[in-house]
Amino acid sequence: MLPLTETMPSRTTIALEFEELVARHHKRSPKPIEPEKIQRVKRFVIDGIQRGDFRPGHKIVELQLAGQLNMSCVPIREAMSKLEQEGWVVRVHNKGIYVKKLDIDDIKELYFIRQMIEATAIDVMAPKITESELAELQKLSDVIESARTSLDMSLVEQADSHFHRLLVHFTGNKHLKAMYESILVQASGVFFQLTDKVPQLAEYIYSYLKDADHRNICEALASHDIAKARRLVDEHLRIGFESIRGIRALMESLKPKMESNGLGEQ
């Protein structure tokens, strides 16, 4: 908690700071090689999944999607194929395309891949991290802490994802970055889909990070302590996965009672 004599930054101020960091990242990133229409379809579907508009098991009708986006079915089909390859949707023969249901083993695999990629990223970028790169990570850490204080978990999620994105981005390896992006968005999305309706739950989980929070990761990077940075990132992701597993188990145990009381998933 902030001392009563301090003024907490407004949500607008924090959000603007975050948007500035993201804009800086996009400005220096190479442009996607996919055609614009395919990018647009993918972004629409992924955003819908993350917002909860397209829940696991939701059927995606290509013709309907084409009408919503005012485009032909050709880029829709191409985008669906790419989303299937990336693990967002599944195609069922003679039935259609559905948002993929991730079981706990799927999520464990996503986090395992994240751990491997981020460990590699630390090995590559920690010895040569620049002051400006470190300043960006530290600024994101500040945004996360300010957003946590105001229980703005949507902004926490965005800044948290971008923090980890930059760890990989600062390696300068374009293939590693491309491989990581889809994994990051799916893994992060799972956590915040579970906690977005109860911000206090996400904040409670964040409090368990303790020494493995973003600020301590920044401190390890600042001192070029590769072993410590790797250990902290690994612990950070382990706690994230264990939290998801615990929340899912709790929800499953409560599901029969909620359904009997008419409180099942709407």
C-alpha angles and dihedrals in degrees: 000000000000119000112260090243092062124081114229113229113253121251089247093054093048092046092049090051090052093047090052091054092049092047090053090052094050092047093060097036120097114255115259114262094219118100113265096247093053090049089051094052093047092049091049093052096042092048089049091052093048093047090049094245089119106040125192108288093024112143115234112209110204095206091051091048090050089055093048092051095037096233139111123273093250098080089038091059092045091049091048090053091052092046089051091052090049093051100249098114139019128217115221114200113253091355110070143240122321136185105258118252108223113211121200092266090056090051092047089054092050091053091045090055090047090053092051095047096044092047089053090047091053091051091052104038105031096073092051105030111143128224091249092051091048090048090056092052091047091049090052089050089054091049090052093051093047092048091048090054090057092039090240092153094169089064090042089055094049095046093043092053092047092050091057091041090058092051087064096035092058090062087073089222106135094191092052090049093051092048092048100048099072092043091050096049093048096045095045092044093056092056096049095042086061095048107031094095093050108039091178089063092057090046090051090053092047089054088062091062089076107152092011095063125122095265093057091047087054091050091052091050092047090057091043089237098158096178093051094045091051092048093050094047090047091050091045092055094041091057090047092055095042089052091053091049091050094047092048092050090050092049092049091051091050096042098090092050093046092049092049089053093047092251098118123130111302 
